[in-house]
Amino acid sequence: MEQRADQRAGRRATVTCEKGRPEKAMRAANAPSGISVVLVTFNSSHCVEQCAASVLEQLRPDEIIVVDNASADESIAAARRAAPDAIVIESKTNVGFGRACNLGVAQARSATVLFINPDVVISTANHRDLELALMAPRLGLLVPLLSSGPGNVARHQVFRYRSWRRTVLPQAWSSVRPKELQAAPRPTSSLEDAWAAAALLFVRREEFLAVGGFDTRYFLYGEDFDLSRRYREYKFGVRLTDSVTGHHSGSASSTSSDSLRVAPLAWSLLGTLEYLSLWEGEPVAARAARAVLRSFRLQRWLLHGMRRVPGLRGRATRKYRQVERVEAFIYSHANALHVAASSSFCPDARVALRTAIDTSPGRRSWSRALPPAHTGGRASTCSGNVRGRTGK
């Protein structure tokens, strides 16, 4: 990992005051004190500039820290156009969303950290109310308002934990379900057993470090499930604030040549299996993995039949290819064949998949590996925090 801070990082901008002598630039009146913004990018040049500009305009933070996951585009240049004094950390490889956020927090100097996806734009901020919210003895995960589509009402992106069946099966069948019928999770008003999406999220740095930060085993999805669970274990919990409102483009944080979205769909399933293994136990994760593999076979069977219907042939063929490639990605991860899977990402998901494969009747062996199809930051995401779950 190579970290390179912009040559201006750490220097305060200077301005000339009315008396004519240089002074350190001061925060605008009533702006909340002590906020570091961590922004993870991966091929996010199309959205990060607008994101950074909105952060500076609405929040006026102490610093913006951009962690770039080896983008192949002009993400860094775009971020610097909006925030010339941003601290930039460049990774030689795509280390995933959680690890990149941890790098940003390690560099942060302020007491409060805001995680924001590059495809999120902050539209309003009430500095006084935010300052009051940040003064809580235990901040926990502080969730602002976020909208995720034209005309959508801004809501706190907090969701109830569901059983593994209600979590995994909708993910596994998302390829078959028509886009028009895709249903996003409904936010909940109950915070007793809920997780907070990390597309726009305030944390207190010392609390975040105390719980261990984002678990580095996750690559693209599942890390906010896990972080919320650990915050609850540490009695920090989840809190809401109406002081900040943002708009999330959703699954737009990264550009990709992968039109079938194979990597985001596969990593979403792997992240969920990793979470289940860590928090519900390996037997539950193995049952979930077995259900996922069975769903792939059933989906291919259904889509094969649909391809014979003239009016459905084109769409069914595309969906068949998507399911086939996601299935191959999952199998290659189980067999440690994929380049990304051979690293330390989602190791417990791999164990659960191997258990499911080895105990399934008529198991099939896979020897082929897919060409690399990475997404970054969050496939949402405009980082991918790809995380467009709110997506992330």
GIPEBEL-V239071 format. One record per residue. N is the residue number from 1. RES is the residue in three letters. PHI is phi as a letter, one per 40 degrees, with the letter a starting at -180 (none if undefined). NEAR is the number of other C-alpha atoms within 8 Angstrom. D_LAST is the distance of its C-alpha to the last C-alpha in Angstrom with 1 decimal. Layout:
((N,RES,PHI,NEAR,D_LAST) (N,RES,PHI,NEAR,D_LAST))
//
This chain:
((1,MET,none,5,24.7) (2,GLU,b,7,26.0) (3,GLN,b,7,25.0) (4,ARG,b,7,26.3) (5,ALA,c,10,26.1) (6,ASP,d,10,27.0) (7,GLN,c,4,30.8) (8,ARG,c,9,30.3) (9,ALA,c,10,27.9) (10,GLY,g,5,29.5) (11,ARG,c,5,31.9) (12,ARG,c,6,31.9) (13,ALA,c,7,32.5) (14,THR,b,8,36.0) (15,VAL,b,8,37.3) (16,THR,b,9,40.8) (17,CYS,c,8,41.6) (18,GLU,d,5,44.3) (19,LYS,c,5,46.9) (20,GLY,g,6,46.2) (21,ARG,b,7,45.2) (22,PRO,c,8,41.9) (23,GLU,b,8,39.5) (24,LYS,c,8,36.0) (25,ALA,c,8,33.5) (26,MET,b,4,32.8) (27,ARG,c,8,29.7) (28,ALA,c,6,30.3) (29,ALA,d,4,31.9) (30,ASN,g,6,29.8) (31,ALA,c,10,26.7) (32,PRO,c,11,25.1) (33,SER,c,7,26.4) (34,GLY,g,9,25.0) (35,ILE,b,13,21.3) (36,SER,b,16,19.8) (37,VAL,b,12,16.6) (38,VAL,b,15,14.7) (39,LEU,b,14,12.8) (40,VAL,c,18,11.9) (41,THR,b,22,12.8) (42,PHE,a,20,13.5) (43,ASN,f,16,15.5) (44,SER,b,18,13.9) (45,SER,c,13,17.3) (46,HIS,c,6,16.7) (47,CYS,b,11,14.2) (48,VAL,c,15,14.6) (49,GLU,c,13,18.0) (50,GLN,c,9,17.1) (51,CYS,c,13,14.4) (52,ALA,c,13,17.0) (53,ALA,c,10,19.7) (54,SER,c,12,18.1) (55,VAL,c,12,17.6) (56,LEU,c,10,21.3) (57,GLU,c,7,22.5) (58,GLN,c,10,21.0) (59,LEU,b,11,20.8) (60,ARG,f,10,23.3) (61,PRO,c,14,22.1) (62,ASP,c,10,24.4) (63,GLU,a,11,22.5) (64,ILE,b,14,19.5) (65,ILE,b,15,18.8) (66,VAL,b,15,17.2) (67,VAL,b,16,16.6) (68,ASP,b,16,16.8) (69,ASN,c,17,16.3) (70,ALA,f,10,19.4) (71,SER,c,11,18.4) (72,ALA,c,6,21.0) (73,ASP,b,7,20.8) (74,GLU,c,10,21.5) (75,SER,d,15,18.3) (76,ILE,c,10,20.5) (77,ALA,c,8,23.1) (78,ALA,c,11,20.8) (79,ALA,c,15,19.4) (80,ARG,c,11,23.0) (81,ARG,c,8,24.2) (82,ALA,c,10,22.3) (83,ALA,b,11,22.7) (84,PRO,d,7,25.9) (85,ASP,c,11,26.1) (86,ALA,c,14,22.7) (87,ILE,c,13,23.0) (88,VAL,b,13,21.7) (89,ILE,b,14,21.3) (90,GLU,b,12,21.5) (91,SER,c,13,21.0) (92,LYS,c,8,23.3) (93,THR,b,7,20.8) (94,ASN,c,10,17.1) (95,VAL,c,9,16.8) (96,GLY,g,13,13.1) (97,PHE,c,15,10.4) (98,GLY,c,13,12.2) (99,ARG,c,12,15.6) (100,ALA,c,14,14.8) (101,CYS,c,14,13.7) (102,ASN,c,10,16.9) (103,LEU,c,9,18.9) (104,GLY,c,14,17.8) (105,VAL,c,10,18.8) (106,ALA,c,6,22.0) (107,GLN,c,7,22.9) (108,ALA,c,10,22.1) (109,ARG,b,5,25.3) (110,SER,c,10,24.2) (111,ALA,c,10,24.1) (112,THR,b,12,20.6) (113,VAL,b,15,17.4) (114,LEU,b,12,14.5) (115,PHE,c,13,11.2) (116,ILE,a,13,9.5) (117,ASN,c,20,7.3) (118,PRO,c,19,10.1) (119,ASP,c,17,9.1) (120,VAL,b,14,9.4) (121,VAL,b,12,13.1) (122,ILE,c,13,14.9) (123,SER,c,10,17.6) (124,THR,a,9,19.7) (125,ALA,a,11,20.6) (126,ASN,c,8,23.5) (127,HIS,c,11,24.7) (128,ARG,c,9,27.3) (129,ASP,c,8,25.0) (130,LEU,c,13,22.4) (131,GLU,d,10,25.3) (132,LEU,c,8,26.6) (133,ALA,c,9,23.3) (134,LEU,c,8,23.1) (135,MET,c,7,26.7) (136,ALA,d,7,26.0) (137,PRO,d,4,27.9) (138,ARG,b,5,24.8) (139,LEU,c,13,21.6) (140,GLY,g,12,19.3) (141,LEU,c,14,15.6) (142,LEU,c,12,15.9) (143,VAL,b,15,13.3) (144,PRO,c,17,13.9) (145,LEU,c,14,13.7) (146,LEU,a,13,10.9) (147,SER,b,12,11.7) (148,SER,b,12,9.8) (149,GLY,i,9,12.9) (150,PRO,d,4,16.5) (151,GLY,g,4,18.5) (152,ASN,c,7,15.8) (153,VAL,c,5,16.7) (154,ALA,c,11,14.6) (155,ARG,b,9,13.9) (156,HIS,c,10,13.0) (157,GLN,c,12,9.7) (158,VAL,b,13,11.9) (159,PHE,b,12,12.7) (160,ARG,c,11,15.9) (161,TYR,c,7,16.3) (162,ARG,b,7,18.0) (163,SER,c,6,20.6) (164,TRP,c,10,19.8) (165,ARG,c,8,21.2) (166,ARG,c,8,19.0) (167,THR,c,10,15.9) (168,VAL,c,12,17.1) (169,LEU,c,12,19.2) (170,PRO,c,8,16.8) (171,GLN,c,10,14.5) (172,ALA,c,11,17.8) (173,TRP,c,10,19.1) (174,SER,c,8,16.2) (175,SER,c,9,18.2) (176,VAL,c,7,21.2) (177,ARG,c,8,19.9) (178,PRO,d,7,20.4) (179,LYS,d,5,17.6) (180,GLU,c,4,19.4) (181,LEU,b,6,19.3) (182,GLN,c,8,15.7) (183,ALA,b,4,14.8) (184,ALA,c,6,11.5) (185,PRO,d,6,12.0) (186,ARG,c,5,14.1) (187,PRO,c,10,13.6) (188,THR,b,9,16.6) (189,SER,c,5,19.1) (190,SER,c,7,20.4) (191,LEU,b,11,19.3) (192,GLU,c,4,21.7) (193,ASP,b,7,19.6) (194,ALA,b,13,16.0) (195,TRP,b,13,12.8) (196,ALA,b,14,10.5) (197,ALA,c,15,6.7) (198,ALA,c,12,6.7) (199,ALA,c,16,4.9) (200,LEU,a,14,8.6) (201,LEU,a,14,11.0) (202,PHE,c,12,14.7) (203,VAL,b,13,16.7) (204,ARG,c,11,20.4) (205,ARG,d,11,21.0) (206,GLU,c,7,23.9) (207,GLU,c,10,22.1) (208,PHE,d,10,19.1) (209,LEU,c,8,21.8) (210,ALA,c,7,23.9) (211,VAL,c,9,21.4) (212,GLY,g,7,21.0) (213,GLY,g,9,17.6) (214,PHE,c,12,14.8) (215,ASP,c,11,16.6) (216,THR,c,8,17.3) (217,ARG,c,8,17.8) (218,TYR,c,14,14.1) (219,PHE,b,15,13.0) (220,LEU,b,20,9.5) (221,TYR,b,13,8.4) (222,GLY,g,12,10.4) (223,GLU,c,13,10.9) (224,ASP,c,12,9.6) (225,PHE,d,11,11.8) (226,ASP,c,11,14.5) (227,LEU,c,11,14.3) (228,SER,c,14,14.6) (229,ARG,c,9,17.5) (230,ARG,c,9,19.2) (231,TYR,c,14,19.0) (232,ARG,c,10,20.7) (233,GLU,c,7,23.2) (234,TYR,c,8,24.1) (235,LYS,g,6,24.6) (236,PHE,c,12,22.1) (237,GLY,g,11,19.9) (238,VAL,b,15,17.3) (239,ARG,b,10,18.4) (240,LEU,b,8,17.6) (241,THR,a,11,18.6) (242,ASP,c,7,19.2) (243,SER,c,12,20.3) (244,VAL,b,13,17.2) (245,THR,b,14,15.5) (246,GLY,b,15,12.7) (247,HIS,b,13,11.6) (248,HIS,b,13,8.2) (249,SER,c,11,9.3) (250,GLY,g,17,6.4) (251,SER,f,16,6.9) (252,ALA,b,15,9.3) (253,SER,c,25,8.7) (254,SER,b,20,11.3) (255,THR,c,8,14.5) (256,SER,a,7,16.1) (257,SER,c,4,19.4) (258,ASP,c,8,18.1) (259,SER,c,5,18.3) (260,LEU,c,6,18.1) (261,ARG,f,8,14.6) (262,VAL,c,12,16.4) (263,ALA,c,12,14.6) (264,PRO,d,11,11.0) (265,LEU,c,10,12.8) (266,ALA,c,12,15.1) (267,TRP,c,11,13.0) (268,SER,c,12,11.0) (269,LEU,c,11,14.5) (270,LEU,c,12,15.8) (271,GLY,c,16,13.3) (272,THR,c,12,14.3) (273,LEU,c,14,17.9) (274,GLU,c,15,17.8) (275,TYR,c,12,16.7) (276,LEU,c,13,19.4) (277,SER,c,16,21.9) (278,LEU,c,9,21.5) (279,TRP,b,6,21.4) (280,GLU,b,9,23.3) (281,GLY,h,9,25.6) (282,GLU,c,11,26.3) (283,PRO,d,8,28.3) (284,VAL,c,11,25.4) (285,ALA,c,15,23.0) (286,ALA,c,13,25.9) (287,ARG,c,9,26.3) (288,ALA,c,12,22.7) (289,ALA,c,12,23.0) (290,ARG,c,12,26.3) (291,ALA,c,9,24.7) (292,VAL,c,11,22.1) (293,LEU,c,9,24.9) (294,ARG,c,8,27.1) (295,SER,c,11,24.6) (296,PHE,c,12,24.4) (297,ARG,c,8,28.2) (298,LEU,c,8,28.4) (299,GLN,c,12,25.9) (300,ARG,c,11,27.9) (301,TRP,c,8,31.1) (302,LEU,c,8,29.9) (303,LEU,c,12,28.6) (304,HIS,c,11,31.8) (305,GLY,c,8,33.8) (306,MET,c,10,31.7) (307,ARG,c,12,32.4) (308,ARG,c,8,36.1) (309,VAL,c,8,35.5) (310,PRO,d,6,36.1) (311,GLY,c,5,33.7) (312,LEU,b,10,30.8) (313,ARG,d,11,31.8) (314,GLY,c,8,29.5) (315,ARG,c,7,26.2) (316,ALA,c,12,27.2) (317,THR,c,11,28.1) (318,ARG,c,9,24.7) (319,LYS,c,11,23.0) (320,TYR,c,12,25.6) (321,ARG,c,8,24.8) (322,GLN,c,12,21.1) (323,VAL,c,12,21.9) (324,GLU,c,10,24.6) (325,ARG,c,10,22.5) (326,VAL,c,12,19.7) (327,GLU,c,11,22.6) (328,ALA,c,12,24.3) (329,PHE,c,14,21.3) (330,ILE,c,10,21.2) (331,TYR,c,10,24.9) (332,SER,c,16,25.1) (333,HIS,c,12,22.7) (334,ALA,c,12,25.1) (335,ASN,c,9,28.0) (336,ALA,f,10,26.6) (337,LEU,c,12,27.3) (338,HIS,c,12,24.1) (339,VAL,d,8,24.0) (340,ALA,c,7,20.6) (341,ALA,c,12,21.5) (342,SER,c,10,24.8) (343,SER,c,6,23.2) (344,SER,c,7,22.1) (345,PHE,c,11,18.7) (346,CYS,f,13,18.5) (347,PRO,c,9,22.3) (348,ASP,c,11,22.6) (349,ALA,c,14,20.8) (350,ARG,c,12,23.4) (351,VAL,c,9,26.1) (352,ALA,c,15,25.0) (353,LEU,c,13,25.0) (354,ARG,c,10,28.4) (355,THR,c,9,29.8) (356,ALA,c,12,28.6) (357,ILE,c,10,30.1) (358,ASP,c,7,33.3) (359,THR,b,7,34.0) (360,SER,c,8,33.3) (361,PRO,c,4,36.4) (362,GLY,g,4,36.8) (363,ARG,c,8,34.2) (364,ARG,b,5,33.6) (365,SER,c,4,33.4) (366,TRP,b,8,31.1) (367,SER,b,6,32.3) (368,ARG,c,7,30.4) (369,ALA,b,9,27.3) (370,LEU,c,10,24.8) (371,PRO,c,4,24.7) (372,PRO,d,7,21.9) (373,ALA,a,8,18.6) (374,HIS,c,5,16.1) (375,THR,b,13,12.7) (376,GLY,b,18,11.7) (377,GLY,f,24,9.8) (378,ARG,b,22,6.6) (379,ALA,d,20,7.7) (380,SER,c,21,5.1) (381,THR,d,23,5.0) (382,CYS,c,25,8.9) (383,SER,b,23,8.8) (384,GLY,g,25,7.2) (385,ASN,d,22,5.5) (386,VAL,e,20,6.1) (387,ARG,d,20,3.0) (388,GLY,c,17,3.1) (389,ARG,c,10,4.1) (390,THR,c,13,5.0) (391,GLY,i,12,3.4) (392,LYS,a,18,0.0))
//
